[in-house]
């Protein structure tokens, strides 16, 4: 007589139980991949790669002196704004100050200047009276954006940030160059 192993009443065969244990892990892995694909991965590609830098010079004692980022500058200083571009771009520069204002610096009037690869002086400005940290932000776009659009984006960004210098991007789809200055109080 052939004997059969005892049956497991009410349970599934061993092979099925093992596969069922991996099902929640598989569902969790798919959920994590979906989350990464929709939320994390796009943030890696959101900000365009920088395609230039912004440089400042301050008029002092009859000549232009290069300004280092973060070095205190007296209010109402005369500044020359220079863009070093890696490719051709249309330039709009905003000043975001400690008083949480967005001020159009370049172009002073008219349409945004177009610069080619290399170093180009794009304008001069005089700082306002507000003291504290400020951020100069240059939008380097392939196609010119209306200056009103850039100013509105600057106003939204500075309103949303804890401080003007903490603005990460205007989120206009253009590469950006930034320069942080500190306007010191007059003695």
KAHUZI-V996681 format. One record per residue. N is the residue number from 1. RES is the residue in one letter. SS is DSSP state (@ for helix, = for strand, . for the rest). PSI is psi in radians with two decimals (999 if undefined). BURIAL is I if it has 24 or more other C-alpha atoms within 12 Angstrom, else O. Layout:
# KAHUZI-V996681
N/RES/SS/PSI/BURIAL ; N/RES/SS/PSI/BURIAL
This chain:
# KAHUZI-V996681
1/X/./2.43/O ; 2/X/./2.25/O ; 3/X/./2.54/O ; 4/X/./2.58/O ; 5/X/./2.71/O ; 6/X/./2.47/O ; 7/X/./2.61/O ; 8/X/./1.61/O ; 9/X/./2.30/O ; 10/X/./0.00/O ; 11/X/./2.83/O ; 12/X/./2.84/O ; 13/X/./2.74/O ; 14/X/@/-0.67/O ; 15/X/@/-0.68/O ; 16/X/@/-0.70/O ; 17/X/@/-0.71/O ; 18/X/@/-0.74/O ; 19/X/@/-0.63/O ; 20/X/@/-0.50/O ; 21/X/@/-0.50/O ; 22/X/@/-0.25/O ; 23/X/@/-0.84/O ; 24/X/@/-0.62/O ; 25/X/@/-0.72/O ; 26/X/@/-0.76/O ; 27/X/@/-0.74/O ; 28/X/@/-0.74/O ; 29/X/@/-0.74/O ; 30/X/@/-0.67/O ; 31/X/@/-0.74/O ; 32/X/@/-0.70/O ; 33/X/@/-0.72/O ; 34/X/@/-0.78/O ; 35/X/@/-0.82/O ; 36/X/@/-0.71/O ; 37/X/@/-0.63/O ; 38/X/@/-0.49/O ; 39/X/@/-0.74/O ; 40/X/@/-0.81/O ; 41/X/@/-0.77/O ; 42/X/@/-0.51/O ; 43/X/@/-0.42/O ; 44/X/@/-0.47/O ; 45/X/@/0.02/O ; 46/X/@/-0.91/O ; 47/X/./2.15/O ; 48/X/./2.63/O ; 49/X/./2.49/O ; 50/X/./2.43/O ; 51/X/./0.38/I ; 52/X/=/3.07/I ; 53/X/=/2.81/I ; 54/X/=/2.32/I ; 55/X/=/2.61/I ; 56/X/=/2.57/I ; 57/X/=/2.52/I ; 58/X/=/2.38/I ; 59/X/=/2.12/O ; 60/X/=/2.27/O ; 61/X/./0.75/O ; 62/X/./0.24/O ; 63/X/=/2.91/O ; 64/X/=/2.20/O ; 65/X/=/2.27/O ; 66/X/=/2.37/O ; 67/X/=/2.30/I ; 68/X/./2.55/O ; 69/X/./2.33/O ; 70/X/./-0.11/O ; 71/X/./2.37/O ; 72/X/=/2.42/O ; 73/X/=/2.38/I ; 74/X/=/2.54/I ; 75/X/./2.69/I ; 76/X/./0.39/O ; 77/X/./2.60/I ; 78/X/=/2.20/I ; 79/X/=/2.54/I ; 80/X/=/2.26/I ; 81/X/=/2.19/I ; 82/X/=/2.37/I ; 83/X/=/2.30/I ; 84/X/=/1.82/I ; 85/X/=/2.51/I ; 86/X/./-0.38/I ; 87/X/./2.99/I ; 88/X/./2.42/I ; 89/X/=/2.75/I ; 90/X/=/2.30/I ; 91/X/=/2.26/I ; 92/X/=/2.24/I ; 93/X/=/2.27/I ; 94/X/=/2.61/I ; 95/X/=/2.15/I ; 96/X/=/1.93/I ; 97/X/./3.08/I ; 98/X/./-0.37/I ; 99/X/./0.12/I ; 100/X/./0.72/I ; 101/X/./2.58/I ; 102/X/=/2.06/I ; 103/X/=/2.28/I ; 104/X/=/2.12/I ; 105/X/=/-0.74/I ; 106/X/=/2.21/I ; 107/X/./2.60/I ; 108/X/./-0.71/O ; 109/X/./2.77/O ; 110/X/./-2.67/O ; 111/X/./2.72/O ; 112/X/./2.43/I ; 113/X/=/2.59/I ; 114/X/=/2.21/I ; 115/X/=/2.62/I ; 116/X/./3.13/O ; 117/X/./2.44/O ; 118/X/=/-2.86/O ; 119/X/=/2.24/O ; 120/X/=/2.25/I ; 121/X/=/2.13/I ; 122/X/=/-0.20/I ; 123/X/=/3.03/I ; 124/X/=/2.68/I ; 125/X/=/2.86/I ; 126/X/=/2.24/I ; 127/X/./2.66/I ; 128/X/./-3.02/I ; 129/X/./-0.19/O ; 130/X/./2.38/I ; 131/X/./2.82/I ; 132/X/=/-3.08/I ; 133/X/=/2.46/I ; 134/X/=/2.78/I ; 135/X/=/2.25/I ; 136/X/=/2.21/I ; 137/X/=/2.10/I ; 138/X/=/2.21/I ; 139/X/=/2.13/I ; 140/X/=/1.52/I ; 141/X/=/2.61/I ; 142/X/./-0.84/I ; 143/X/./2.46/O ; 144/X/./2.33/I ; 145/X/./2.58/I ; 146/X/./2.39/I ; 147/X/@/-0.56/I ; 148/X/@/-0.64/O ; 149/X/@/-0.75/O ; 150/X/@/-0.74/I ; 151/X/@/-0.78/I ; 152/X/@/-0.72/O ; 153/X/@/-0.68/I ; 154/X/@/-0.73/I ; 155/X/@/-0.73/I ; 156/X/@/-0.75/O ; 157/X/@/-0.74/I ; 158/X/@/-0.52/I ; 159/X/@/-0.57/O ; 160/X/@/-0.39/O ; 161/X/./2.61/O ; 162/X/./-0.66/O ; 163/X/./2.73/O ; 164/X/@/-0.67/I ; 165/X/@/-0.18/I ; 166/X/@/0.08/I ; 167/X/./2.17/I ; 168/X/./-0.81/I ; 169/X/./2.75/I ; 170/X/./-0.16/I ; 171/X/./0.79/I ; 172/X/./0.02/I ; 173/X/./0.15/O ; 174/X/./2.61/I ; 175/X/=/2.59/I ; 176/X/=/2.57/I ; 177/X/=/2.43/I ; 178/X/=/2.66/I ; 179/X/=/2.13/I ; 180/X/=/2.26/I ; 181/X/=/2.82/I ; 182/X/=/2.05/I ; 183/X/=/2.04/I ; 184/X/=/2.68/O ; 185/X/./2.54/O ; 186/X/./2.50/O ; 187/X/./999/O
